[in-house]
């Protein structure tokens, strides 16, 4: 895995700009600014009850608290509240406590907003998750049912897990949920290769999640996915079918696509959709009401890079979803990369935040109105 991460980093060399906003483009009327600089390897975000923004990381192994003291939507300080963790990418906040996923564990930092300058020792909420680093980094969230949702990625690019001599664990390639009080565990979705983003529809409360397609089937296959769970325990195809259409050459030959749940949206290959978030505010134009924002982190091994932008899926009158660009410019015409969006978070005033683990930045997007 270490060799894979080294190759991954080498294939995506950063282009350093003095202004991280220099090349970014948004629809007319929208503006983007830097909310916080120097947020190391910024991944999933969670907002505390008192307005503290908590940010996980992956390779950096740290969790930061971003504090806007005067409420001007500019960070006044960034406080490292945990370090030395194994890929603490996923975080969640509930009832004053911060939850952090570190591969095989979910840790809890109690009463954290009152203890930023002297963080408490972590307590272990869940301690028996698989230890595999490959797709072991996670995304966390508390559902409308009060349970904590925790994906467990496949421990490989492509492999059979259940019944396999090496990986015989039904939790692989799934999304789990845990009752934080009783520790009861249930499987929400099966056949999910690597989900690093999910949300619940604001009206229907249906659970939606992103999924990253497998590698090494060429530049154009398979599509990455945005999925919806209508019944807990449904199977979404991995490792047999990808994107609902593409039979895996090793594991899918005796399978039928109709046996698995089809994606709500098929994305381009290798765009790596991570955080997804339904828009819950009223600042943006009406067409964005409950629209789904998707952070496409970007490809790592495609001949011509894909992704590296924030997309939006808007509901149409006929019930379909229109998937289109929202923020572009992190990937230029020379195939050079200046940033990689990871997660999206709603703010109370109707603006949104976007994290970038490549530029170590948190952006804020507002709507100021179209020019006349």
C-alpha positions in Angstrom: 0.0 0.0 0.0 2.9 2.4 0.8 4.3 1.8 -2.7 0.8 2.5 -4.2 0.5 5.8 -2.3 4.0 6.8 -3.5 3.0 6.1 -7.1 -0.3 8.0 -6.6 1.5 11.1 -5.3 4.1 11.0 -8.1 1.4 10.9 -10.8 -0.4 14.0 -9.4 2.3 16.6 -8.9 0.9 19.9 -7.5 1.1 23.3 -9.3 1.7 25.9 -6.7 -0.1 29.2 -7.2 0.2 32.2 -4.9 -3.6 32.6 -5.1 -5.5 29.3 -4.8 -8.6 30.9 -6.3 -6.8 32.2 -9.4 -8.1 29.7 -12.0 -11.5 28.7 -10.4 -14.7 29.3 -12.4 -18.3 29.2 -11.1 -21.7 29.9 -12.6 -22.7 33.6 -12.9 -23.5 35.2 -9.6 -21.5 32.9 -7.5 -18.3 33.9 -5.7 -15.6 31.8 -4.0 -13.1 32.8 -1.4 -10.8 31.2 1.1 -12.4 30.5 4.4 -9.2 28.9 5.9 -5.6 28.5 4.9 -3.1 26.0 6.2 -5.6 23.3 7.0 -3.3 20.3 6.5 -4.6 17.7 4.0 -8.2 18.9 4.6 -10.7 16.0 4.1 -14.2 15.6 5.7 -15.7 18.5 7.6 -18.1 18.7 10.5 -19.6 21.7 12.2 -19.8 22.0 16.0 -22.7 23.4 17.9 -20.7 26.5 18.8 -19.5 27.2 15.2 -16.2 25.3 15.3 -15.4 23.7 12.0 -13.7 20.3 12.5 -11.6 18.9 9.6 -10.1 15.4 9.2 -7.1 14.4 7.1 -5.8 11.3 5.5 -2.0 11.2 4.9 -1.3 13.9 7.5 -2.8 11.9 10.4 -4.2 15.0 12.1 -7.6 16.5 13.0 -7.9 20.3 13.1 -10.4 22.7 14.6 -10.9 25.8 12.5 -12.2 28.8 14.5 -13.9 31.9 13.2 -13.9 34.0 16.3 -15.6 37.2 15.0 -18.1 35.5 12.6 -16.8 37.2 9.5 -16.5 33.8 7.6 -12.7 34.0 7.8 -10.8 31.6 10.0 -8.9 33.3 12.8 -7.0 30.2 13.9 -6.4 26.6 13.1 -5.9 24.3 16.2 -4.5 20.8 15.9 -6.6 18.8 18.3 -5.3 15.3 17.4 -2.2 13.9 15.7 -0.5 10.6 15.0 -3.7 8.9 13.9 -4.0 6.4 11.0 -5.8 8.2 8.2 -8.4 10.0 10.2 -10.3 11.2 7.1 -13.8 10.7 8.4 -15.3 12.8 11.2 -18.7 13.6 12.6 -20.1 15.8 15.4 -23.0 15.1 17.7 -24.2 16.3 21.1 -20.9 18.1 21.9 -18.7 15.2 20.9 -16.4 14.7 17.9 -16.2 11.3 16.3 -13.1 10.3 14.3 -12.6 7.3 12.1 -9.0 5.9 12.1 -9.1 2.8 9.9 -10.0 0.1 12.4 -11.4 2.3 15.1 -14.0 5.1 15.6 -12.7 7.4 18.4 -14.7 9.9 20.5 -13.4 13.2 21.8 -16.0 14.3 24.4 -17.1 17.9 25.0 -14.5 19.0 22.4 -15.6 22.5 21.7 -15.0 23.5 25.4 -11.6 21.9 25.3 -10.0 23.0 22.1 -6.8 24.2 23.8 -6.5 21.1 26.0 -8.2 18.3 24.0 -9.4 15.2 25.9 -7.9 11.8 25.4 -9.8 9.8 22.8 -12.2 7.1 23.8 -12.9 4.1 21.6 -16.5 3.8 20.4 -15.9 1.0 17.8 -12.6 -0.9 18.0 -13.0 -4.0 15.8 -13.2 -2.8 12.2 -10.9 -4.3 9.6 -7.3 -3.1 9.8 -6.6 -2.9 6.0 -5.3 0.5 4.9 -6.3 -0.1 1.3 -9.6 1.8 1.0 -9.6 1.8 4.8 -10.0 5.5 5.2 -13.6 6.4 6.0 -16.4 9.0 6.0 -18.7 9.3 9.0 -22.2 10.6 9.6 -25.2 10.4 11.9 -28.4 9.5 10.1 -31.9 10.7 10.9 -32.3 7.5 12.8 -29.5 8.5 15.2 -27.2 5.7 14.1 -23.6 6.3 13.0 -22.9 5.3 9.4 -19.5 3.9 8.6 -18.3 2.6 5.2 -15.8 -0.3 5.0 -14.1 -0.3 1.6 -12.9 -3.3 -0.3 -9.3 -4.2 0.8 -8.1 -4.3 -2.9 -8.7 -2.9 -6.3 -10.9 -5.8 -7.3 -11.4 -9.0 -5.2 -14.0 -11.4 -3.9 -14.3 -11.0 -0.2 -17.1 -13.3 1.2 -15.8 -16.8 1.0 -12.3 -15.8 0.0 -9.4 -17.3 2.0 -7.8 -14.0 2.5 -10.7 -11.6 2.9 -13.6 -13.5 4.4 -15.6 -10.7 6.1 -19.1 -9.5 5.1 -18.2 -6.0 6.3 -15.8 -5.4 3.4 -17.3 -3.5 0.4 -20.3 -2.3 2.5 -21.7 0.6 4.4 -22.5 -0.2 8.1 -24.4 1.6 10.7 -23.9 1.4 14.5 -26.2 2.2 17.4 -23.8 4.4 19.5 -25.5 3.3 22.7 -25.9 -0.4 22.3 -23.1 -0.9 19.7 -25.5 -3.0 17.5 -24.4 -3.2 13.9 -26.4 -3.5 10.7 -25.4 -3.5 7.0 -27.0 -0.7 5.1 -25.6 -1.4 1.6 -23.5 -4.3 0.1 -21.4 -4.4 -3.0 -19.9 -0.9 -2.4 -16.3 -0.8 -3.5 -15.2 2.5 -1.8 -17.6 5.1 -0.6 -16.1 8.2 0.9 -19.2 10.4 0.9 -22.9 10.2 1.7 -25.9 12.2 2.8 -29.7 12.0 3.4 -32.2 13.7 1.1 -33.6 16.6 3.1 -37.3 15.7 2.3 -37.4 11.9 1.7 -34.6 11.1 4.2 -33.3 8.5 1.7 -29.7 7.6 2.0 -27.4 8.5 -1.0 -23.8 7.7 -1.4 -20.9 8.0 -3.8 -18.8 5.0 -4.9 -15.4 4.9 -6.7 -15.1 2.6 -9.6 -12.3 0.0 -10.0 -9.0 0.7 -11.7 -7.2 -0.9 -14.6 -10.1 -1.4 -17.1 -8.9 1.4 -19.2 -9.3 5.2 -19.2 -13.1 5.1 -20.1 -14.3 2.3 -17.8 -16.0 1.8 -15.5 -18.2 4.8 -14.5 -18.0 6.0 -10.9 -21.4 6.1 -9.2 -23.9 8.0 -7.1 -26.4 5.6 -5.5 -29.5 5.6 -3.4 -30.6 3.0 -0.8 -34.3 2.2 -0.9 -34.1 -0.9 1.3 -31.3 -1.6 3.8 -29.1 -4.5 2.7 -29.4 -4.0 -1.0 -26.4 -5.0 -3.2 -24.9 -2.4 -5.6 -22.8 -4.8 -7.7 -19.2 -4.9 -6.6 -17.1 -6.9 -7.5 -19.4 -8.4 -10.2 -20.8 -5.3 -12.0 -19.5 -1.8 -12.1 -21.7 1.3 -12.7 -24.6 -1.2 -13.1 -23.4 -1.9 -16.7 -19.9 -3.2 -16.8 -19.4 -6.9 -16.0 -16.1 -7.5 -14.3 -13.8 -9.6 -16.5 -12.8 -11.8 -13.5 -15.9 -11.9 -11.3 -18.8 -10.9 -13.4 -19.1 -13.5 -16.2 -21.8 -15.6 -14.6 -23.7 -12.7 -13.1 -26.6 -10.5 -14.3 -26.7 -6.7 -14.0 -30.4 -6.9 -13.1 -29.6 -8.6 -9.8 -28.0 -5.4 -8.5 -29.2 -1.9 -7.8 -28.5 0.5 -10.6 -26.9 3.9 -10.0 -28.9 7.1 -9.8 -26.1 8.9 -11.7 -23.3 7.3 -13.7 -20.3 9.6 -13.6 -17.2 9.6 -15.9 -14.6 7.0 -15.2 -12.0 7.6 -12.5 -13.3 11.0 -11.4 -13.3 9.8 -7.8 -16.5 11.2 -6.3 -16.0 11.8 -2.6 -18.1 14.0 -0.4 -21.7 14.6 -1.5 -24.1 17.0 0.1 -27.7 18.1 -0.6 -28.1 21.8 -0.5 -30.3 22.8 2.4 -30.0 26.6 2.3 -32.0 29.4 0.6 -29.2 31.8 -0.5 -28.6 30.1 -3.9 -31.2 30.4 -6.7 -34.3 28.3 -6.6 -32.9 25.7 -9.1 -30.4 24.7 -6.4 -33.0 23.8 -3.8 -32.1 20.3 -2.5 -29.6 19.9 -5.4 -26.8 17.4 -4.8 -23.3 18.8 -4.8 -20.5 16.2 -5.6 -16.8 16.7 -5.0 -14.9 14.9 -7.7 -11.5 14.4 -6.2 -9.9 13.5 -9.6 -8.2 10.6 -11.2 -4.8 9.3 -10.3 -3.8 6.9 -13.1 -5.7 8.0 -16.1 -3.7 9.1 -19.2 -5.7 12.3 -19.4 -6.8 13.4 -16.0 -10.6 13.5 -15.2 -12.5 15.1 -12.3 -10.9 17.7 -10.1 -14.1 19.8 -9.8 -17.3 20.2 -7.9 -20.4 19.1 -9.7 -24.1 19.6 -9.0 -27.1 17.4 -9.8 -30.3 19.4 -10.1 -33.8 17.9 -10.1 -35.7 18.4 -13.3 -39.5 18.7 -13.9 -39.6 15.1 -15.3 -37.9 13.7 -12.2 -34.5 13.3 -13.8 -31.2 14.7 -12.5 -29.1 17.2 -14.5 -25.5 16.7 -13.7 -23.3 19.7 -14.5 -20.2 21.6 -13.6 -20.3 23.9 -10.6 -16.6 24.7 -9.7 -13.9 24.1 -12.3 -10.3 25.2 -12.7 -8.3 22.9 -10.4 -7.2 21.0 -13.5 -5.8 23.2 -16.4 -5.4 22.6 -20.1 -1.9 21.3 -19.5 -3.3 18.5 -17.3 -1.7 20.3 -14.3 -3.4 20.1 -10.9 -3.7 22.9 -8.4 -6.3 21.5 -6.0 -8.5 18.5 -5.3 -12.0 19.0 -3.7 -13.0 16.5 -1.1 -16.0 17.4 0.9 -19.0 19.9 0.9 -20.7 21.4 4.0 -23.8 23.6 4.3 -23.4 26.7 6.4 -26.3 28.3 8.3 -26.4 31.4 6.1 -26.9 29.4 3.0 -23.3 29.4 1.7 -21.3 26.2 1.4 -17.8 25.2 2.3 -15.5 23.0 0.1 -12.4 21.3 1.5 -9.3 20.7 -0.6 -6.7 18.2 0.7 -4.2 19.1 -2.1 -4.0 22.9 -1.5 -4.7 22.6 2.3 -7.5 25.1 2.0 -11.2 25.4 2.9 -13.2 27.5 0.4 -16.5 29.3 0.9 -19.0 29.7 -1.9 -21.7 32.4 -1.8 -24.3 33.7 -4.2 -24.2 37.5 -4.8 -26.7 37.7 -7.7 -26.4 37.7 -11.4 -25.1 40.8 -13.1 -27.6 42.8 -15.2 
